[in-house]
Amino acid sequence: MKQVTNILINEFKINELGYDFMGFSLEKNILSFHHLILSKEYCKIKKLGKGYWYENGVILCQETSHEYLHLIQRYDDELFRYITSEMIDMKIKGYLDIANIIEIHKILDYFEHLYKNEKTNKGYTLIKERYLYRKKFD
């Protein structure tokens, strides 16, 4: 897993660019492998290993974009799929494309508009403040 993660970080110039596949800043963030096409659970069920393959992953910041993306998946699978589609497009291109990241930010803005007043079962704000701090692209 770590080797594939490092290959993705290097090939997509994540550290040099200073942001991940969703346009989140790397500041104080641990980079993590996100299963892009086949989930870790699906890979286990189908006995495909853990799914840590180059073709199946992108790099996200663990405590911001990665955590946020899985929250979106739980609340709005359609928006999750739109974001995933934009990341797949960048994987195919072989670089982080600002146009794709801007589209991802539009989807995130829409999610935030739809769920801005939602609370968790424990009464906490659904959308954590740290999810709102993304690199600005114009």
Secondary structure, 3 states (H helix, E strand, C coil): CHHHHHHHHHHCCHHHHCECCCCCECCCCCEEEEECCCCHHHHHHCCCCCCCCHHHEEEEEHHHHHHHHHHHHHHCHHHHHHHHHHHHHHHHHCCCCHHHHHHHHHHHHHHHHHHCCCECCCCCECCCHHHHCCCCCC
